[in-house]
């Protein structure tokens, strides 16, 4: 079902299995092929250690800015469909995956939406602790503010606890 107005969204896309860069590019292609989604900006690729087990394969991550006419739960279902098409299989939390797509921000709204099997919480509940989200988000939206706290992204970057920092490099 469509809303009448488009919402600006920020998505985090990551992969730590197979051809990671190709997996992310394919996820972007699936997004662009949907008439209800448009990509405006894409960050550089960032490589990070896997967490909580750094012995797992490294992740490649990006953040994109786009707009959608989909409602939040419909967007979530669409993203899960893309993950499945790209080879994501049900597995334990934090296990390696071909593609992981998270809704970071949906229309700069604070949302908690549930249906029987899925839920959407925006902004993403752990984004303040994830440099692999904050750094690429800052790259493409330097004036972004946290929808709940109204704190600027530049300040969020300064507040990351060093114990939460992961090695991050531009790919």
C-alpha positions as semicolon CSV with decimal commas, in nm:
position;residue;x (nm);y (nm);z (nm)
1;X;0,000;0,000;0,000
2;X;0,128;0,347;-0,085
3;X;0,134;0,669;0,110
4;X;0,064;0,994;-0,074
5;X;0,387;1,157;0,035
6;X;0,742;1,034;-0,005
7;X;0,955;0,993;0,308
8;X;1,329;1,048;0,323
9;X;1,501;0,735;0,450
10;X;1,852;0,632;0,542
11;X;1,944;0,265;0,506
12;X;2,253;0,079;0,622
13;X;2,362;-0,204;0,392
14;X;2,627;-0,457;0,490
15;X;2,772;-0,789;0,378
16;X;3,035;-1,026;0,515
17;X;2,998;-1,329;0,287
18;X;3,081;-1,389;-0,078
19;X;3,158;-1,093;-0,303
20;X;3,065;-0,829;-0,046
21;X;3,087;-0,530;-0,278
22;X;2,877;-0,704;-0,544
23;X;2,620;-0,807;-0,281
24;X;2,581;-0,443;-0,175
25;X;2,568;-0,320;-0,536
26;X;2,299;-0,581;-0,610
27;X;2,099;-0,464;-0,307
28;X;2,118;-0,108;-0,441
29;X;2,007;-0,230;-0,784
30;X;1,701;-0,402;-0,636
31;X;1,616;-0,081;-0,450
32;X;1,650;0,127;-0,767
33;X;1,434;-0,112;-0,969
34;X;1,139;-0,056;-0,736
35;X;0,922;0,236;-0,851
36;X;0,850;0,322;-0,487
37;X;1,214;0,383;-0,393
38;X;1,476;0,629;-0,516
39;X;1,840;0,652;-0,410
40;X;1,982;1,004;-0,378
41;X;2,322;0,954;-0,214
42;X;2,551;0,662;-0,135
43;X;2,848;0,667;0,102
44;X;3,185;0,512;0,032
45;X;3,237;0,149;0,129
46;X;3,366;0,095;0,482
47;X;3,526;-0,224;0,612
48;X;3,488;-0,327;0,977
49;X;3,565;-0,628;1,190
50;X;3,278;-0,863;1,257
51;X;3,114;-0,827;1,595
52;X;3,087;-0,977;1,852
53;X;3,324;-1,240;1,710
54;X;3,613;-1,073;1,522
55;X;3,719;-1,415;1,391
56;X;3,418;-1,408;1,155
57;X;3,466;-1,247;0,810
58;X;3,497;-0,867;0,796
59;X;3,195;-0,659;0,697
60;X;3,168;-0,414;0,412
61;X;2,912;-0,139;0,486
62;X;2,753;0,163;0,323
63;X;2,473;0,404;0,409
64;X;2,234;0,535;0,147
65;X;1,992;0,824;0,149
66;X;1,676;0,780;-0,050
67;X;1,305;0,834;-0,055
68;X;1,016;0,594;-0,056
69;X;0,640;0,598;-0,093
70;X;0,622;0,271;0,101
71;X;0,492;0,265;0,456
72;X;0,755;0,164;0,717
73;X;0,646;-0,201;0,753
74;X;0,606;-0,236;0,375
75;X;0,960;-0,102;0,334
76;X;1,085;-0,357;0,590
77;X;0,915;-0,644;0,402
78;X;1,066;-0,517;0,076
79;X;1,415;-0,503;0,232
80;X;1,380;-0,854;0,377
81;X;1,277;-0,978;0,032
82;X;1,593;-0,825;-0,119
83;X;1,806;-0,991;0,152
84;X;1,647;-1,327;0,072
85;X;1,694;-1,283;-0,305
86;X;2,062;-1,209;-0,240
87;X;2,105;-1,531;-0,043
88;X;2,042;-1,443;0,321
89;X;1,928;-1,747;0,513
90;X;1,776;-1,770;0,861
91;X;2,062;-1,797;1,111
92;X;2,173;-1,706;1,461
93;X;2,194;-1,340;1,551
94;X;2,523;-1,176;1,437
95;X;2,615;-1,471;1,214
96;X;2,777;-1,406;0,873
97;X;2,537;-1,299;0,599
98;X;2,531;-1,218;0,230
99;X;2,328;-0,903;0,283
100;X;2,190;-0,710;0,577
101;X;1,975;-0,400;0,522
102;X;1,871;-0,187;0,821
103;X;1,638;0,110;0,832
104;X;1,844;0,377;1,008
105;X;1,593;0,664;0,980
106;X;1,245;0,679;0,827
107;X;1,113;1,028;0,763
108;X;1,297;1,160;1,068
109;X;1,025;0,995;1,279
110;X;1,040;0,799;1,602
111;X;0,849;0,481;1,521
112;X;0,771;0,150;1,690
113;X;0,553;-0,052;1,456
114;X;0,472;-0,420;1,490
115;X;0,283;-0,685;1,301
116;X;0,272;-1,058;1,374
117;X;0,628;-1,142;1,271
118;X;0,815;-0,817;1,217
119;X;0,878;-0,480;1,371
120;X;1,028;-0,148;1,273
121;X;1,193;0,082;1,525
122;X;1,331;0,411;1,400
123;X;1,569;0,560;1,442
124;X;1,766;0,235;1,457
125;X;1,801;0,164;1,831
126;X;2,178;0,105;1,827
127;X;2,294;0,355;1,565
128;X;2,466;0,579;1,823
129;X;2,709;0,295;1,906
130;X;2,796;0,201;1,549
131;X;3,076;0,391;1,383
132;X;3,013;0,185;1,067
133;X;2,673;0,361;1,052
134;X;2,762;0,704;1,191
135;X;3,071;0,767;0,976
136;X;2,906;0,688;0,639
137;X;2,587;0,869;0,751
138;X;2,795;1,178;0,835
139;X;2,965;1,149;0,495
140;X;2,635;1,185;0,307
141;X;2,433;1,398;0,553
142;X;2,651;1,624;0,767
143;X;2,347;1,808;0,909
144;X;2,153;1,496;1,010
145;X;2,013;1,503;1,364
146;X;1,895;1,212;1,574
147;X;1,513;1,216;1,556
148;X;1,468;1,133;1,925
149;X;1,743;1,338;2,094
150;X;1,788;1,605;1,824
151;X;2,167;1,566;1,867
152;X;2,372;1,646;1,555
153;X;2,557;1,357;1,396
154;X;2,889;1,538;1,446
155;X;2,822;1,533;1,822
156;X;2,716;1,165;1,813
157;X;3,049;1,080;1,651
158;X;3,234;1,252;1,935
159;X;3,032;1,060;2,194
160;X;3,113;0,708;2,075
161;X;3,261;0,520;2,367
162;X;3,605;0,390;2,274
163;X;3,506;0,040;2,387
164;X;3,240;0,049;2,114
165;X;3,478;0,159;1,841
166;X;3,558;-0,095;1,576
167;X;3,836;-0,072;1,325
168;X;3,693;0,100;1,020
169;X;3,863;0,172;0,690
170;X;3,750;0,309;0,356
171;X;3,748;0,036;0,092
